[in-house]
Amino acid sequence: MPIPPYPKSYRCPQCNWHKTVMPKNDVLVRNHNWFESCPECGFDSLECSQPTVMDQVKAKLRDILGK
């Protein structure tokens, strides 16, 4: 049985782009729910952390509303 990865928050220290992802399954799609570089400026070293409860709520609403 596949187990989804834990939610993560990505942040770019160069342009301040950020996104919290909450994967629904174990399939990770680059630049959708997994990031290795910033999609805005292309910076290679993103900061990755555990999201706050508020970040998780916002990500869940974004998924529900389709934005």
N, C-alpha and C positions, 0 to 999 in steps of 0.2 A: 504494500500500500504506500503510495507516494506521500511524503510529508512536506508541506510547504515550508520554505525558509522563513526565518523570523523577519518582521518588518525592519526596514532600514531607512535612515534619513541620509541623503547625499547632499553635500554643500560644496560649492566651488569657492575657494578662498580668494580667487582673482576677481571674479565678476559678481560674486554673492548669489549666484543661481542656487536654488535648493529644491529638492523634491523628496517626499516621503513615499515609499512604495510598500505595499502590503500584498505580496504574491499570494494568489489563491491556490496555486499548485506548485509542483517542483520544476515546471518549465520556465526558464528564465530567458527573456528576450532582451537583447542589447538595446539600449536607449528607450526601453519601455518600462521594465521593472528591474533592470540591472545596468549600471553605468560604470565605464572604465575611464571616461573622460567627459568633460563638460560639453553638453550639446549646444550651449550658447557661444562659448569662446574657445573651446577646444583644449582647455587646460587639462594636463594629464593626471594631476594628483588631487583627486577629490577627497574630501573628508567624509568619512562614513561613521555614523553613530546610531545608537538606539533612539528611536523617536519618542518624544514625549506623548502623553495621553492626548493632548490637544492636536498634535501633528497626526496622530493615528485617526482621530475623529475627522479631521479635514480630509485626509486621504480617502477614508471610507465614503464620505459625502461626495468627493470628486468622482469616485468610481460609480456610485449610485446615479449621480446626475450626468455622467458621461462627459465630463469636461477634462 
